[in-house]
């Protein structure tokens, strides 16, 4: 049975408990329908993001252009503008902009056993796109969650992101890390939230 966590709770799952050769991070939410659910009346657009880090815990490739400016294109950051890592081992299945329906609206799939040894961890973040501008937060969006599923299709854990005073004015979350260990991987749930609505604020911790 999956472990259900709340904001700020952490847990560590080892390879002996689950098949971590491939992990799917699933994100789901319902269309707001406007009204009181969103100050702007716009539907919510949640995004799941992955940072691939080296042994020093840092993202090395930010996809810089000829002037040295970070573009995040073809980089070690997987998000809606960079759907697949060049290794072919981590990819975002698509960018849903409205949620709705049953099951996950967005997924990042990580085929960990094939990931080059130069990567020692993968960090996952969820954000509400332009949440501050639209007056949106996790405390208002309906039926929002982020979860982790192992290679056998077993749901390991999930955070329910909707409702509760703890999520008022919170627009992004550092969900979890996958950490390479001898002979396999360890999944570490974190659950730290922020009022920020951009992956860049979290990325600053890893560069």
C-alpha positions as a Python dict, from the first residue, in 0.01 Angstrom:
ca = {
    (1, 'X'): (0, 0, 0),
    (2, 'X'): (132, 344, -91),
    (3, 'X'): (256, 576, 182),
    (4, 'X'): (57, 902, 193),
    (5, 'X'): (262, 1198, 310),
    (6, 'X'): (184, 1554, 409),
    (7, 'X'): (379, 1875, 358),
    (8, 'X'): (728, 1855, 508),
    (9, 'X'): (720, 1480, 571),
    (10, 'X'): (1007, 1272, 438),
    (11, 'X'): (1069, 903, 392),
    (12, 'X'): (1342, 691, 238),
    (13, 'X'): (1264, 383, 25),
    (14, 'X'): (1546, 141, -55),
    (15, 'X'): (1589, -95, -348),
    (16, 'X'): (1505, -388, -120),
    (17, 'X'): (1151, -252, -79),
    (18, 'X'): (1071, -162, -440),
    (19, 'X'): (1202, -216, -793),
    (20, 'X'): (1371, 119, -856),
    (21, 'X'): (1521, 24, -1193),
    (22, 'X'): (1256, 251, -1343),
    (23, 'X'): (1049, 510, -1157),
    (24, 'X'): (752, 712, -1284),
    (25, 'X'): (665, 1042, -1118),
    (26, 'X'): (297, 1114, -1180),
    (27, 'X'): (119, 1447, -1135),
    (28, 'X'): (-258, 1490, -1141),
    (29, 'X'): (-515, 1763, -1077),
    (30, 'X'): (-866, 1870, -1177),
    (31, 'X'): (-975, 2165, -1388),
    (32, 'X'): (-1063, 2451, -1155),
    (33, 'X'): (-1375, 2566, -1335),
    (34, 'X'): (-1293, 2925, -1242),
    (35, 'X'): (-1496, 3100, -975),
    (36, 'X'): (-1366, 3091, -619),
    (37, 'X'): (-1109, 2829, -706),
    (38, 'X'): (-892, 3082, -888),
    (39, 'X'): (-872, 3456, -841),
    (40, 'X'): (-811, 3496, -1214),
    (41, 'X'): (-1077, 3245, -1322),
    (42, 'X'): (-812, 3057, -1522),
    (43, 'X'): (-752, 2685, -1507),
    (44, 'X'): (-448, 2557, -1320),
    (45, 'X'): (-137, 2447, -1507),
    (46, 'X'): (84, 2223, -1291),
    (47, 'X'): (423, 2103, -1410),
    (48, 'X'): (659, 1829, -1294),
    (49, 'X'): (1032, 1893, -1341),
    (50, 'X'): (1351, 1687, -1298),
    (51, 'X'): (1709, 1799, -1229),
    (52, 'X'): (1990, 1552, -1308),
    (53, 'X'): (2282, 1604, -1072),
    (54, 'X'): (2644, 1487, -1061),
    (55, 'X'): (2825, 1336, -760),
    (56, 'X'): (2862, 1686, -612),
    (57, 'X'): (2485, 1730, -607),
    (58, 'X'): (2496, 1997, -877),
    (59, 'X'): (2335, 2031, -1221),
    (60, 'X'): (2630, 2061, -1457),
    (61, 'X'): (2470, 2129, -1795),
    (62, 'X'): (2227, 2421, -1816),
    (63, 'X'): (2221, 2431, -2196),
    (64, 'X'): (2411, 2757, -2235),
    (65, 'X'): (2408, 2949, -2562),
    (66, 'X'): (2709, 3101, -2741),
    (67, 'X'): (2712, 3397, -2501),
    (68, 'X'): (2718, 3171, -2193),
    (69, 'X'): (2356, 3239, -2098),
    (70, 'X'): (2167, 2940, -1956),
    (71, 'X'): (1879, 2841, -2185),
    (72, 'X'): (1792, 2500, -2029),
    (73, 'X'): (1755, 2363, -2384),
    (74, 'X'): (1915, 2018, -2430),
    (75, 'X'): (2023, 2045, -2066),
    (76, 'X'): (2017, 1836, -1748),
    (77, 'X'): (1681, 1993, -1658),
    (78, 'X'): (1373, 1809, -1786),
    (79, 'X'): (1062, 2028, -1810),
    (80, 'X'): (797, 2142, -2059),
    (81, 'X'): (1052, 2308, -2291),
    (82, 'X'): (1304, 2019, -2272),
    (83, 'X'): (1097, 1701, -2274),
    (84, 'X'): (1367, 1435, -2307),
    (85, 'X'): (1719, 1404, -2170),
    (86, 'X'): (1988, 1339, -2431),
    (87, 'X'): (2076, 1010, -2255),
    (88, 'X'): (1728, 884, -2349),
    (89, 'X'): (1682, 764, -1990),
    (90, 'X'): (1455, 1036, -1851),
    (91, 'X'): (1163, 1198, -2029),
    (92, 'X'): (844, 1395, -1971),
    (93, 'X'): (548, 1226, -2139),
    (94, 'X'): (381, 1558, -2223),
    (95, 'X'): (270, 1896, -2089),
    (96, 'X'): (-93, 1906, -1981),
    (97, 'X'): (-210, 2262, -1935),
    (98, 'X'): (-548, 2204, -1778),
    (99, 'X'): (-554, 1874, -1586),
    (100, 'X'): (-881, 1688, -1561),
    (101, 'X'): (-980, 1327, -1619),
    (102, 'X'): (-871, 1018, -1428),
    (103, 'X'): (-511, 921, -1360),
    (104, 'X'): (-192, 1120, -1405),
    (105, 'X'): (-204, 1433, -1620),
    (106, 'X'): (175, 1451, -1651),
    (107, 'X'): (451, 1197, -1594),
    (108, 'X'): (829, 1193, -1584),
    (109, 'X'): (973, 847, -1646),
    (110, 'X'): (1326, 767, -1525),
    (111, 'X'): (1496, 449, -1653),
    (112, 'X'): (1755, 453, -1379),
    (113, 'X'): (1961, 141, -1452),
    (114, 'X'): (2056, 287, -1791),
    (115, 'X'): (2141, 634, -1664),
    (116, 'X'): (2513, 713, -1713),
    (117, 'X'): (2730, 681, -1403),
    (118, 'X'): (2814, 1051, -1422),
    (119, 'X'): (2470, 1120, -1272),
    (120, 'X'): (2440, 1048, -901),
    (121, 'X'): (2092, 1181, -824),
    (122, 'X'): (1769, 1303, -980),
    (123, 'X'): (1561, 1573, -811),
    (124, 'X'): (1188, 1622, -877),
    (125, 'X'): (994, 1947, -837),
    (126, 'X'): (627, 2032, -897),
    (127, 'X'): (514, 2389, -966),
    (128, 'X'): (202, 2587, -1060),
    (129, 'X'): (291, 2769, -1379),
    (130, 'X'): (242, 3146, -1329),
    (131, 'X'): (67, 3070, -1001),
    (132, 'X'): (157, 3401, -839),
    (133, 'X'): (43, 3604, -1142),
    (134, 'X'): (-289, 3418, -1154),
    (135, 'X'): (-350, 3421, -780),
    (136, 'X'): (-330, 3042, -758),
    (137, 'X'): (-187, 2806, -496),
    (138, 'X'): (-196, 2440, -395),
    (139, 'X'): (-447, 2538, -126),
    (140, 'X'): (-704, 2617, -396),
    (141, 'X'): (-649, 2364, -676),
    (142, 'X'): (-874, 2057, -662),
    (143, 'X'): (-761, 1696, -625),
    (144, 'X'): (-394, 1771, -693),
    (145, 'X'): (-132, 1508, -611),
    (146, 'X'): (217, 1395, -699),
    (147, 'X'): (316, 1031, -665),
    (148, 'X'): (596, 784, -736),
    (149, 'X'): (544, 445, -903),
    (150, 'X'): (810, 173, -923),
    (151, 'X'): (906, -47, -1220),
    (152, 'X'): (637, -303, -1130),
    (153, 'X'): (364, -38, -1143),
    (154, 'X'): (333, -26, -763),
    (155, 'X'): (257, 317, -620),
    (156, 'X'): (519, 379, -354),
    (157, 'X'): (404, 709, -208),
    (158, 'X'): (210, 1025, -282),
    (159, 'X'): (158, 1378, -157),
    (160, 'X'): (-194, 1518, -178),
    (161, 'X'): (-133, 1882, -267),
    (162, 'X'): (-486, 2021, -241),
    (163, 'X'): (-647, 2193, 53),
    (164, 'X'): (-530, 2242, 409),
    (165, 'X'): (-383, 2548, 571),
    (166, 'X'): (-31, 2413, 512),
    (167, 'X'): (-65, 2465, 137),
    (168, 'X'): (-213, 2816, 136),
    (169, 'X'): (10, 3046, -73),
    (170, 'X'): (237, 2749, -161),
    (171, 'X'): (297, 2718, -536),
    (172, 'X'): (582, 2471, -573),
    (173, 'X'): (727, 2169, -394),
    (174, 'X'): (1060, 1993, -382),
    (175, 'X'): (900, 1649, -405),
    (176, 'X'): (1179, 1392, -388),
    (177, 'X'): (1528, 1275, -482),
    (178, 'X'): (1650, 951, -635),
    (179, 'X'): (2002, 886, -506),
    (180, 'X'): (2246, 638, -658),
    (181, 'X'): (2393, 388, -411),
    (182, 'X'): (2613, 81, -444),
    (183, 'X'): (2411, -172, -639),
    (184, 'X'): (2104, 42, -696),
    (185, 'X'): (1906, 353, -602),
    (186, 'X'): (1730, 500, -300),
    (187, 'X'): (1412, 707, -322),
    (188, 'X'): (1397, 995, -73),
    (189, 'X'): (1070, 1188, -37),
    (190, 'X'): (1116, 1547, 86),
    (191, 'X'): (796, 1755, 64),
    (192, 'X'): (940, 2105, 109),
    (193, 'X'): (712, 2376, -32),
    (194, 'X'): (758, 2738, -140),
    (195, 'X'): (552, 3040, -237),
    (196, 'X'): (761, 3057, -555),
    (197, 'X'): (595, 2938, -876),
    (198, 'X'): (910, 2881, -1080),
    (199, 'X'): (1154, 2593, -1112),
    (200, 'X'): (1441, 2845, -1126),
    (201, 'X'): (1415, 2919, -753),
    (202, 'X'): (1467, 2548, -676),
    (203, 'X'): (1733, 2510, -943),
    (204, 'X'): (1946, 2773, -768),
    (205, 'X'): (2004, 2519, -490),
    (206, 'X'): (2162, 2279, -737),
    (207, 'X'): (2396, 2496, -942),
}
